[in-house]
């Protein structure tokens, strides 16, 4: 089966699932946020970590990992097919259920309006936010002090400055508004770190697990 055919099927699935994405309404209360990230040993062994933090204290309330072989290669725009299964496994194993999930990746700022944050949000029917280090899709529009990400003439996210002066591309995953996503990510920064705390912790812990496995 050719890669072109596989990508065609994957793209059709993304377009179908994108019809289920909801922009808002925002969750009425957010007390617990989960961060999701994946680290790798070599190219094909992945460790996904889900970390739940208290929104007020940033204390870790729960943390779970899922490990396994990842046979799908990384292709821009199709990250969910590579990483979402492990992320979902880690998320579903949590004892403390989050009100919102922050995913290291894009949401609606995606060519088919279904980045990994939207994919996970729709599959699990949970509010989700995409937080990415690099621009993938959408027009970047400057309006006053705000930098918006626009797809099909609709604002789907914001480019925000980190405490270190870098940029993050924050977009709606599912069941949140762009403004809610932006404000919550900003609230979750712990200077001097350049990622919101839930994702920073998920990244840090997944790297530690990979390091322990590599040196065991």
C-alpha positions in Angstrom: 0.0 0.0 0.0 1.6 3.3 -1.1 2.3 6.2 1.3 0.3 8.5 -1.0 -2.8 6.2 -0.6 -2.3 6.0 3.2 -2.0 9.8 3.5 -5.1 10.2 1.3 -7.2 7.9 3.7 -5.8 9.7 6.8 -6.6 13.1 5.3 -10.2 12.0 4.6 -10.5 10.8 8.2 -9.2 14.1 9.5 -11.7 16.1 7.4 -14.5 13.9 8.7 -13.5 14.2 12.3 -13.0 17.9 11.9 -16.8 18.3 11.4 -17.2 17.2 15.0 -14.9 19.9 16.5 -16.7 22.5 18.6 -15.4 26.0 19.2 -16.7 26.6 22.7 -18.6 26.7 24.9 -15.8 27.1 27.4 -15.8 24.9 30.5 -17.6 26.6 33.3 -14.9 25.7 35.8 -11.3 24.6 35.4 -9.6 23.2 38.5 -7.5 20.5 36.9 -5.5 20.7 33.7 -3.7 17.8 32.0 -0.6 18.2 29.9 0.3 15.7 27.2 3.6 15.0 25.5 5.6 12.2 24.0 9.4 11.5 24.1 11.2 8.8 22.0 14.0 6.3 22.4 15.3 6.1 18.9 12.8 6.6 16.2 10.1 4.0 17.1 9.8 3.6 20.9 7.6 6.3 22.4 6.7 7.3 26.0 3.6 9.4 26.4 3.0 11.2 29.7 -0.2 12.7 31.0 0.3 15.1 34.0 -2.6 16.7 35.9 -1.9 19.9 37.8 -4.0 22.1 40.0 -4.7 25.3 38.2 -4.2 27.5 41.3 -1.1 25.9 42.9 0.3 24.1 39.8 0.8 21.1 42.2 0.9 17.7 40.4 -2.3 15.8 41.2 -1.7 12.7 39.0 0.8 11.4 36.4 0.6 8.4 34.2 2.7 7.1 31.3 2.1 4.9 28.3 4.9 3.2 26.4 5.1 1.3 23.2 6.4 0.8 19.7 5.4 3.6 17.2 5.4 2.3 13.7 3.9 5.3 12.0 6.6 7.8 10.8 6.3 11.5 11.5 4.7 13.4 8.7 3.7 17.1 9.1 0.0 17.4 9.4 -0.5 13.7 10.5 1.1 13.8 13.9 -2.0 12.4 15.6 -1.7 9.1 13.8 1.8 8.7 15.3 1.3 10.0 18.8 -2.4 10.2 19.7 -2.8 6.4 20.6 -0.1 6.6 23.3 -1.3 10.0 24.5 -4.9 8.7 24.8 -3.7 5.6 26.7 -1.8 7.7 29.2 -4.8 10.1 29.6 -7.3 7.4 30.1 -5.2 5.7 32.8 -5.3 8.8 35.0 -7.1 8.5 38.3 -7.7 12.2 38.5 -9.7 13.3 35.5 -8.8 16.8 34.1 -11.3 19.5 33.1 -9.1 20.6 30.1 -6.2 18.9 28.2 -3.2 20.8 26.8 -1.5 18.9 24.0 2.0 19.5 22.6 0.8 20.1 19.0 -1.8 22.0 17.0 -5.6 22.1 17.2 -7.7 23.9 14.5 -4.5 25.7 13.2 -4.1 22.7 10.8 -4.6 22.2 7.0 -7.6 20.0 7.6 -8.7 21.6 10.9 -7.8 18.6 12.9 -4.4 18.8 14.6 -3.6 16.3 17.4 -5.2 18.5 20.1 -8.5 18.5 18.1 -8.2 14.8 17.3 -7.8 13.8 21.0 -10.5 16.3 22.1 -13.0 14.8 19.7 -12.2 11.2 20.3 -12.4 11.6 24.1 -15.1 14.4 24.0 -13.0 16.6 26.3 -12.0 20.3 26.1 -8.6 20.5 24.6 -6.0 23.1 23.6 -3.2 22.9 21.1 0.2 24.4 22.1 2.9 24.3 19.5 6.3 25.8 19.1 6.1 26.3 15.3 3.6 27.7 12.9 1.9 25.0 10.8 -1.2 26.5 9.2 -3.4 29.6 9.2 -2.8 33.3 8.5 -1.0 35.3 11.2 -2.8 38.6 11.7 -1.6 41.4 13.9 -4.4 43.5 15.5 -3.1 46.0 18.0 -1.2 44.1 20.7 -2.7 40.7 19.7 -1.4 38.3 17.1 -4.2 36.0 15.8 -4.2 32.8 13.9 -6.9 32.8 11.3 -8.3 29.9 9.3 -11.1 30.3 6.7 -11.6 33.9 8.0 -12.2 32.7 11.5 -9.9 33.2 14.5 -8.9 29.8 15.8 -6.0 30.8 18.1 -3.3 33.2 19.1 0.5 33.6 18.9 1.7 34.4 22.4 5.0 35.4 23.9 6.6 33.2 26.4 8.4 34.5 29.5 11.7 34.0 27.7 10.5 36.1 24.7 9.8 33.2 22.3 6.6 32.3 20.6 3.9 29.7 21.1 1.1 29.0 18.7 -2.0 28.3 20.8 -5.2 27.1 19.0 -8.6 25.6 19.8 -8.6 21.9 20.2 -12.2 21.1 21.1 -14.9 22.7 23.3 -13.0 25.9 24.0 -12.8 29.4 22.5 -9.6 30.9 21.2 -9.6 33.5 23.9 -10.1 30.9 26.6 -7.2 28.8 25.2 -4.9 31.9 25.1 -5.7 33.0 28.6 -5.4 29.6 30.2 -2.0 29.0 28.5 -0.7 32.3 29.7 -2.0 31.6 33.2 -0.1 28.3 33.3 3.4 29.8 32.7 5.9 29.5 35.5 8.8 31.8 34.7 11.4 31.4 33.4 10.1 28.3 31.6 9.0 28.7 28.0 6.1 26.1 28.1 2.9 26.2 30.1 3.5 24.1 33.2 1.3 21.0 32.3 3.1 20.5 29.0 6.5 21.3 30.5 6.1 18.7 33.2 4.8 16.1 30.7 7.8 16.8 28.5 10.3 16.6 31.4 8.9 13.4 32.9 8.6 11.6 29.5 12.3 12.5 28.9 13.3 11.2 32.3 11.5 7.9 31.7 13.2 7.5 28.3 16.6 8.3 29.9 15.9 5.7 32.6 14.9 3.0 30.0 18.0 3.8 27.9 20.4 3.5 30.8 18.8 0.6 32.6 
